[in-house]
Amino acid sequence: MLEARYGVPHKARYIEVTNGELTKQAMKYIAKNSGTVEVLDLSAATNTTLPLGALLNSYRLSTLYLPEQIEVIPEMLAEGCHSLAEILIPANVTEIGNYAFAGCTNVWRMTVEAVLPPKVYDKTFDGIDRSISLIVPAGSEELYRQAEYWKEFFIENTNNQSPKSNCQKILHEDHILILREGKVYTTMGQLVK
């Protein structure tokens, strides 16, 4: 992010925060790249929340890792991110704002690491197919099956680590690919042959 202040072109496809707080200036840099960024890895940022609508209509964003310390996902965070393929909700999240992921119509899997279902609203996941897999911590399935709005999804459990912990990002011929469990995927989650 520091490089953004020194003239890095505004056509970034991959942005990763390696440590520290994600500042307003860094968020402005991300917003300027909203039309080109495909992978946004904020997992190492120390933020406990992000600005309202911070990633609104980032139409190329396919992979998003939220800060591991985040507690509240704000309203409209990623609304209209049509290319978003997978959502990972960190363990500390207690609330996800209305329209936070509305219009993210290409999501094929959502992993929630929180043992207790975070508070959500009627339009939090508006437009996301409810037949996708919702992966929750082992032992929490029944809590999610009883929780308003969460119970609409197909709920599974996993004893595995988070999807992020067993994957690597690789750059190949100017394309970002994800290496997960020995297989190579596009940022849209499609297996590369």
Secondary structure, 3 states (H helix, E strand, C coil): CHHHHHCCCCCCCEEECCCCCCCHHHHHHHHHCCCCCCEEECCCCCCCECCCCCCCCCCCCCEEECCCCCCEECCCCCCCCCCCCEEEECCCCCEECCCCCCCCCCCCEEEECCCCCCECCCCCCCCCCCCCEEEEECCCHHHHHHCCCHHHCEEEEECCCCCCCCEEEEEECCEEEEEECCEEEECCCCECC
